[in-house]
């Protein structure tokens, strides 16, 4: 599936994978984000190579692209602040890529990851 963007010069098809990768890489680079999450009754943190499962893409009836990110926050960070920073970073990145065709961005904090403490004295 792809997102269709129409402008005065014609139509552009952007693969969902492109938008997912842009949003996912940007979200993973945010301070305090431990990783992307998937929920199938239990929340699981995804490995870097499968972070796309934690991102949902849709297009509304007006043609705007909506993005929903499921993240896990590192223990000790303010979940609200991390979520807002993630939202801002992804909004900026996708706004650069999609322009006025960007719709709603939703960041869902699915959990908190605490280090196991291994390797500490």
N, C-alpha and C positions, 0 to 999 in steps of 0.2 A: 504494500500500500504506500501511497505517497500523498503529500500535501500539494494541492494545486494553488498557485498564486497567480492571479491575473493582474496585469497592468496594461497601460496604454499600448505597449509594444507586443503583447501576446500573453502566453501562458508559460509558467515555469513549474515544473514538477520537481519537488524536493523529497527524496526518500525519507521515510520516518527514521531510518537508521542514522541518517546524517544529523537530524535534529536531536535524536536520543543521545548520540555520541557527544555532540556539542554541549548539551545540557548536563550529561553525566560527568564528563571530564571537568567541566566548570564547577559542578557541585562538589566533586571529590577533592578539588583543590582548596575548598573553603576551610578556614581554620575551625577546628572543632568537629568536623564531619569525619566519623570513623569509617563510614562506608554507606553503600546503598542497601536497602532492605526489600525483602519480599515477604508477604504475609499469606500463609496458607493454613490458617488456624494458629500457627506459631510463627513468630517473626524470626527470620533467618537473615544474617548478614551475608551479602553476596561478595564473591571474590571480584577483584578488579576486572577480570576478563568477562564477567557475566553481569556487570552492573546494570545493563540495559533492562533486565527483568524488573528493576525497581523504578522504572520510569514509564508513565502512561502518556500517550500522545493522542489527541483528538482534534477534530476540526469542527467548529460550530457552523450553523446555517449561514452565517455572514462571511465564512471563509477564514476566520481567525483561528490560529493554532493555539490550543490549550495544552499545558504541560502539568503533570502531577508527579512530583518527586517524593519517594519514600526513603528517608535517611535514618541513620543511626548516629547519635552524637556521642563523643568521647565523654567519659565521666569527668566531672569537675567543671564542665562548661555550662553556661546558661543556655538551655535548650531554645528559649525564645530568641536570644541574640544570634545563636548559630543559624536557626531557621530563617531569621530576617536577613542575615548576611548571605546565606545561600540563595534566598529569593532575589536579593539585589544583584548578585553576581550573575545568576542565570538569566534574569530579566535583561541586564545590560548586554550579555553575550547574544542572546536570541534576538533582542531588539536590533542589534547590529546586523544579524543575519537575515531576519525576516521583516524588519521595519514595521509599518503600520498593521501588518497581518498578524502580529502577536496578540493573543487573547489573554486568558487567565493563566497565571502560574500558581500552583498550590504546592506547598512544602509540608509534608506530613512527617513528624518526628515519630518513628515507630519504636524507638528504644534507646537505651544508653549502654555503651560498652565500657566496662571497667577492665583495665589491664589485669592479667592474671598474677602479676608481681614476680614472674619468673625472671631470674637474672639480677634481682635486687638483693642487697645484703641487709 
